Amino acid sequence: MIEGDFPARTVLLTHDSSILLRLRVPADTRWSSGERIV
């Protein structure tokens, strides 16, 4: 799931999937709409 698009410590601080995806792909409409990948 982690492609290394951002610092590893950021991943640890944002362990929540929704936050992770928002930081990783803010331009994606599905994830920026607030949907969480379970």
PDB file of N, CA, C, O and CB in Angstrom:
ATOM      1  N   MET A   1       0.830  -1.196   0.000  1.00  0.00           N
ATOM      2  CA  MET A   1       0.000   0.000   0.000  1.00  0.00           C
ATOM      3  C   MET A   1       0.869   1.252   0.000  1.00  0.00           C
ATOM      4  O   MET A   1       0.562   2.238  -0.670  1.00  0.00           O
ATOM      5  CB  MET A   1      -0.941   0.002   1.210  1.00  0.00           C
ATOM      6  N   ILE A   2       1.951   1.196   0.758  1.00  0.00           N
ATOM      7  CA  ILE A   2       2.846   2.347   0.822  1.00  0.00           C
ATOM      8  C   ILE A   2       3.819   2.321  -0.355  1.00  0.00           C
ATOM      9  O   ILE A   2       4.618   1.394  -0.486  1.00  0.00           O
ATOM     10  CB  ILE A   2       3.617   2.364   2.162  1.00  0.00           C
ATOM     11  N   GLU A   3       3.749   3.324  -1.194  1.00  0.00           N
ATOM     12  CA  GLU A   3       4.621   3.380  -2.369  1.00  0.00           C
ATOM     13  C   GLU A   3       5.878   4.204  -2.101  1.00  0.00           C
ATOM     14  O   GLU A   3       6.760   4.287  -2.956  1.00  0.00           O
ATOM     15  CB  GLU A   3       3.864   3.962  -3.559  1.00  0.00           C
ATOM     16  N   GLY A   4       5.964   4.814  -0.920  1.00  0.00           N
ATOM     17  CA  GLY A   4       7.124   5.627  -0.582  1.00  0.00           C
ATOM     18  C   GLY A   4       7.064   7.012  -1.193  1.00  0.00           C
ATOM     19  O   GLY A   4       8.093   7.613  -1.502  1.00  0.00           O
ATOM     20  N   ASP A   5       5.835   7.522  -1.368  1.00  0.00           N
ATOM     21  CA  ASP A   5       5.657   8.849  -1.948  1.00  0.00           C
ATOM     22  C   ASP A   5       5.944   9.948  -0.926  1.00  0.00           C
ATOM     23  O   ASP A   5       6.077  11.119  -1.281  1.00  0.00           O
ATOM     24  CB  ASP A   5       4.239   9.000  -2.495  1.00  0.00           C
ATOM     25  N   PHE A   6       6.038   9.558   0.346  1.00  0.00           N
ATOM     26  CA  PHE A   6       6.304  10.521   1.401  1.00  0.00           C
ATOM     27  C   PHE A   6       7.142   9.872   2.488  1.00  0.00           C
ATOM     28  O   PHE A   6       7.235   8.645   2.528  1.00  0.00           O
ATOM     29  CB  PHE A   6       4.994  11.072   1.983  1.00  0.00           C
ATOM     30  N   PRO A   7       7.758  10.656   3.377  1.00  0.00           N
ATOM     31  CA  PRO A   7       8.645  10.170   4.436  1.00  0.00           C
ATOM     32  C   PRO A   7       8.017   9.058   5.273  1.00  0.00           C
ATOM     33  O   PRO A   7       6.816   9.073   5.540  1.00  0.00           O
ATOM     34  CB  PRO A   7       9.041  11.315   5.337  1.00  0.00           C
ATOM     35  N   ALA A   8       8.837   8.102   5.680  1.00  0.00           N
ATOM     36  CA  ALA A   8       8.357   6.954   6.453  1.00  0.00           C
ATOM     37  C   ALA A   8       7.752   7.388   7.784  1.00  0.00           C
ATOM     38  O   ALA A   8       6.783   6.789   8.250  1.00  0.00           O
ATOM     39  CB  ALA A   8       9.497   5.967   6.699  1.00  0.00           C
ATOM     40  N   ARG A   9       8.317   8.422   8.395  1.00  0.00           N
ATOM     41  CA  ARG A   9       7.797   8.882   9.683  1.00  0.00           C
ATOM     42  C   ARG A   9       6.390   9.446   9.535  1.00  0.00           C
ATOM     43  O   ARG A   9       5.592   9.400  10.471  1.00  0.00           O
ATOM     44  CB  ARG A   9       8.725   9.940  10.290  1.00  0.00           C
ATOM     45  N   THR A  10       6.093   9.976   8.358  1.00  0.00           N
ATOM     46  CA  THR A  10       4.755  10.488   8.090  1.00  0.00           C
ATOM     47  C   THR A  10       3.753   9.341   8.099  1.00  0.00           C
ATOM     48  O   THR A  10       2.624   9.487   8.567  1.00  0.00           O
ATOM     49  CB  THR A  10       4.713  11.237   6.740  1.00  0.00           C
ATOM     50  N   VAL A  11       4.188   8.196   7.572  1.00  0.00           N
ATOM     51  CA  VAL A  11       3.346   7.002   7.548  1.00  0.00           C
ATOM     52  C   VAL A  11       3.030   6.551   8.971  1.00  0.00           C
ATOM     53  O   VAL A  11       1.903   6.159   9.275  1.00  0.00           O
ATOM     54  CB  VAL A  11       4.035   5.867   6.765  1.00  0.00           C
ATOM     55  N   LEU A  12       4.037   6.612   9.832  1.00  0.00           N
ATOM     56  CA  LEU A  12       3.867   6.189  11.215  1.00  0.00           C
ATOM     57  C   LEU A  12       2.948   7.140  11.971  1.00  0.00           C
ATOM     58  O   LEU A  12       2.140   6.713  12.796  1.00  0.00           O
ATOM     59  CB  LEU A  12       5.220   6.101  11.913  1.00  0.00           C
ATOM     60  N   LEU A  13       3.076   8.420  11.686  1.00  0.00           N
ATOM     61  CA  LEU A  13       2.259   9.417  12.368  1.00  0.00           C
ATOM     62  C   LEU A  13       0.824   9.393  11.861  1.00  0.00           C
ATOM     63  O   LEU A  13      -0.108   9.735  12.589  1.00  0.00           O
ATOM     64  CB  LEU A  13       2.857  10.807  12.183  1.00  0.00           C
ATOM     65  N   THR A  14       0.654   8.985  10.601  1.00  0.00           N
ATOM     66  CA  THR A  14      -0.681   8.942  10.010  1.00  0.00           C
ATOM     67  C   THR A  14      -1.034   7.512   9.646  1.00  0.00           C
ATOM     68  O   THR A  14      -1.185   7.178   8.471  1.00  0.00           O
ATOM     69  CB  THR A  14      -0.765   9.852   8.767  1.00  0.00           C
ATOM     70  N   HIS A  15      -1.165   6.671  10.660  1.00  0.00           N
ATOM     71  CA  HIS A  15      -1.425   5.250  10.461  1.00  0.00           C
ATOM     72  C   HIS A  15      -2.841   5.016   9.933  1.00  0.00           C
ATOM     73  O   HIS A  15      -3.128   3.970   9.351  1.00  0.00           O
ATOM     74  CB  HIS A  15      -1.216   4.484  11.770  1.00  0.00           C
ATOM     75  N   ASP A  16      -3.724   5.996  10.140  1.00  0.00           N
ATOM     76  CA  ASP A  16      -5.103   5.877   9.672  1.00  0.00           C
ATOM     77  C   ASP A  16      -5.149   5.874   8.153  1.00  0.00           C
ATOM     78  O   ASP A  16      -4.546   6.729   7.505  1.00  0.00           O
ATOM     79  CB  ASP A  16      -5.968   7.020  10.229  1.00  0.00           C
ATOM     80  N   SER A  17      -5.862   4.912   7.589  1.00  0.00           N
ATOM     81  CA  SER A  17      -5.912   4.713   6.139  1.00  0.00           C
ATOM     82  C   SER A  17      -6.398   5.955   5.400  1.00  0.00           C
ATOM     83  O   SER A  17      -5.844   6.322   4.364  1.00  0.00           O
ATOM     84  CB  SER A  17      -6.812   3.538   5.806  1.00  0.00           C
ATOM     85  N   SER A  18      -7.432   6.599   5.931  1.00  0.00           N
ATOM     86  CA  SER A  18      -8.007   7.762   5.266  1.00  0.00           C
ATOM     87  C   SER A  18      -6.995   8.898   5.178  1.00  0.00           C
ATOM     88  O   SER A  18      -6.884   9.566   4.150  1.00  0.00           O
ATOM     89  CB  SER A  18      -9.263   8.231   6.003  1.00  0.00           C
ATOM     90  N   ILE A  19      -6.247   9.113   6.283  1.00  0.00           N
ATOM     91  CA  ILE A  19      -5.239  10.169   6.304  1.00  0.00           C
ATOM     92  C   ILE A  19      -4.086   9.816   5.378  1.00  0.00           C
ATOM     93  O   ILE A  19      -3.568  10.672   4.661  1.00  0.00           O
ATOM     94  CB  ILE A  19      -4.725  10.402   7.733  1.00  0.00           C
ATOM     95  N   LEU A  20      -3.689   8.549   5.401  1.00  0.00           N
ATOM     96  CA  LEU A  20      -2.606   8.077   4.539  1.00  0.00           C
ATOM     97  C   LEU A  20      -2.914   8.345   3.081  1.00  0.00           C
ATOM     98  O   LEU A  20      -2.088   8.890   2.349  1.00  0.00           O
ATOM     99  CB  LEU A  20      -2.360   6.591   4.754  1.00  0.00           C
ATOM    100  N   LEU A  21      -4.108   7.956   2.664  1.00  0.00           N
ATOM    101  CA  LEU A  21      -4.500   8.098   1.270  1.00  0.00           C
ATOM    102  C   LEU A  21      -4.667   9.566   0.897  1.00  0.00           C
ATOM    103  O   LEU A  21      -4.376   9.958  -0.234  1.00  0.00           O
ATOM    104  CB  LEU A  21      -5.794   7.335   1.002  1.00  0.00           C
ATOM    105  N   ARG A  22      -5.132  10.371   1.834  1.00  0.00           N
ATOM    106  CA  ARG A  22      -5.314  11.804   1.574  1.00  0.00           C
ATOM    107  C   ARG A  22      -3.966  12.487   1.365  1.00  0.00           C
ATOM    108  O   ARG A  22      -3.832  13.375   0.523  1.00  0.00           O
ATOM    109  CB  ARG A  22      -6.075  12.475   2.736  1.00  0.00           C
ATOM    110  N   LEU A  23      -2.974  12.065   2.138  1.00  0.00           N
ATOM    111  CA  LEU A  23      -1.642  12.642   1.994  1.00  0.00           C
ATOM    112  C   LEU A  23      -0.957  12.143   0.726  1.00  0.00           C
ATOM    113  O   LEU A  23      -0.199  12.867   0.081  1.00  0.00           O
ATOM    114  CB  LEU A  23      -0.787  12.312   3.215  1.00  0.00           C
ATOM    115  N   ARG A  24      -1.243  10.897   0.390  1.00  0.00           N
ATOM    116  CA  ARG A  24      -0.560  10.261  -0.722  1.00  0.00           C
ATOM    117  C   ARG A  24      -1.141  10.693  -2.064  1.00  0.00           C
ATOM    118  O   ARG A  24      -0.397  11.000  -2.995  1.00  0.00           O
ATOM    119  CB  ARG A  24      -0.634   8.755  -0.585  1.00  0.00           C
ATOM    120  N   VAL A  25      -2.461  10.716  -2.165  1.00  0.00           N
ATOM    121  CA  VAL A  25      -3.107  11.075  -3.429  1.00  0.00           C
ATOM    122  C   VAL A  25      -4.213  12.111  -3.223  1.00  0.00           C
ATOM    123  O   VAL A  25      -5.394  11.783  -3.344  1.00  0.00           O
ATOM    124  CB  VAL A  25      -3.681   9.827  -4.100  1.00  0.00           C
ATOM    125  N   PRO A  26      -3.844  13.356  -2.914  1.00  0.00           N
ATOM    126  CA  PRO A  26      -4.822  14.414  -2.662  1.00  0.00           C
ATOM    127  C   PRO A  26      -5.595  14.802  -3.914  1.00  0.00           C
ATOM    128  O   PRO A  26      -6.641  15.445  -3.827  1.00  0.00           O
ATOM    129  CB  PRO A  26      -4.130  15.633  -2.098  1.00  0.00           C
ATOM    130  N   ALA A  27      -5.083  14.412  -5.078  1.00  0.00           N
ATOM    131  CA  ALA A  27      -5.715  14.791  -6.337  1.00  0.00           C
ATOM    132  C   ALA A  27      -6.783  13.782  -6.758  1.00  0.00           C
ATOM    133  O   ALA A  27      -7.565  14.044  -7.672  1.00  0.00           O
ATOM    134  CB  ALA A  27      -4.662  14.923  -7.432  1.00  0.00           C
ATOM    135  N   ASP A  28      -6.812  12.625  -6.086  1.00  0.00           N
ATOM    136  CA  ASP A  28      -7.781  11.602  -6.449  1.00  0.00           C
ATOM    137  C   ASP A  28      -9.160  11.946  -5.897  1.00  0.00           C
ATOM    138  O   ASP A  28      -9.321  12.151  -4.694  1.00  0.00           O
ATOM    139  CB  ASP A  28      -7.329  10.232  -5.937  1.00  0.00           C
ATOM    140  N   THR A  29     -10.150  12.007  -6.778  1.00  0.00           N
ATOM    141  CA  THR A  29     -11.496  12.436  -6.391  1.00  0.00           C
ATOM    142  C   THR A  29     -12.154  11.483  -5.400  1.00  0.00           C
ATOM    143  O   THR A  29     -12.889  11.921  -4.515  1.00  0.00           O
ATOM    144  CB  THR A  29     -12.367  12.567  -7.620  1.00  0.00           C
ATOM    145  N   ARG A  30     -11.898  10.185  -5.542  1.00  0.00           N
ATOM    146  CA  ARG A  30     -12.515   9.199  -4.653  1.00  0.00           C
ATOM    147  C   ARG A  30     -12.051   9.378  -3.217  1.00  0.00           C
ATOM    148  O   ARG A  30     -12.852   9.314  -2.284  1.00  0.00           O
ATOM    149  CB  ARG A  30     -12.198   7.786  -5.128  1.00  0.00           C
ATOM    150  N   TRP A  31     -10.758   9.602  -3.045  1.00  0.00           N
ATOM    151  CA  TRP A  31     -10.199   9.697  -1.704  1.00  0.00           C
ATOM    152  C   TRP A  31     -10.331  11.098  -1.118  1.00  0.00           C
ATOM    153  O   TRP A  31     -10.481  11.251   0.094  1.00  0.00           O
ATOM    154  CB  TRP A  31      -8.747   9.288  -1.723  1.00  0.00           C
ATOM    155  N   SER A  32     -10.276  12.109  -1.957  1.00  0.00           N
ATOM    156  CA  SER A  32     -10.395  13.470  -1.442  1.00  0.00           C
ATOM    157  C   SER A  32     -11.847  13.777  -1.072  1.00  0.00           C
ATOM    158  O   SER A  32     -12.122  14.769  -0.397  1.00  0.00           O
ATOM    159  CB  SER A  32      -9.879  14.486  -2.479  1.00  0.00           C
ATOM    160  N   SER A  33     -12.775  12.923  -1.517  1.00  0.00           N
ATOM    161  CA  SER A  33     -14.181  13.101  -1.166  1.00  0.00           C
ATOM    162  C   SER A  33     -14.447  12.613   0.253  1.00  0.00           C
ATOM    163  O   SER A  33     -15.506  12.877   0.823  1.00  0.00           O
ATOM    164  CB  SER A  33     -15.082  12.358  -2.162  1.00  0.00           C
ATOM    165  N   GLY A  34     -13.481  11.902   0.814  1.00  0.00           N
ATOM    166  CA  GLY A  34     -13.585  11.478   2.202  1.00  0.00           C
ATOM    167  C   GLY A  34     -13.857   9.993   2.366  1.00  0.00           C
ATOM    168  O   GLY A  34     -14.084   9.533   3.486  1.00  0.00           O
ATOM    169  N   GLU A  35     -13.840   9.232   1.279  1.00  0.00           N
ATOM    170  CA  GLU A  35     -14.095   7.797   1.385  1.00  0.00           C
ATOM    171  C   GLU A  35     -12.870   7.074   1.942  1.00  0.00           C
ATOM    172  O   GLU A  35     -11.731   7.430   1.639  1.00  0.00           O
ATOM    173  CB  GLU A  35     -14.481   7.215   0.014  1.00  0.00           C
ATOM    174  N   ARG A  36     -13.123   6.053   2.760  1.00  0.00           N
ATOM    175  CA  ARG A  36     -12.022   5.304   3.369  1.00  0.00           C
ATOM    176  C   ARG A  36     -11.899   3.925   2.742  1.00  0.00           C
ATOM    177  O   ARG A  36     -12.894   3.228   2.542  1.00  0.00           O
ATOM    178  CB  ARG A  36     -12.226   5.178   4.884  1.00  0.00           C
ATOM    179  N   ILE A  37     -10.669   3.540   2.437  1.00  0.00           N
ATOM    180  CA  ILE A  37     -10.422   2.213   1.890  1.00  0.00           C
ATOM    181  C   ILE A  37     -10.244   1.212   3.029  1.00  0.00           C
ATOM    182  O   ILE A  37      -9.299   1.320   3.811  1.00  0.00           O
ATOM    183  CB  ILE A  37      -9.178   2.221   0.971  1.00  0.00           C
ATOM    184  N   VAL A  38     -11.141   0.250   3.121  1.00  0.00           N
ATOM    185  CA  VAL A  38     -11.055  -0.727   4.214  1.00  0.00           C
ATOM    186  C   VAL A  38     -10.294  -1.955   3.737  1.00  0.00           C
ATOM    187  O   VAL A  38     -10.107  -2.901   4.501  1.00  0.00           O
ATOM    188  CB  VAL A  38     -12.473  -1.127   4.721  1.00  0.00           C
TER     189      VAL A  38
END
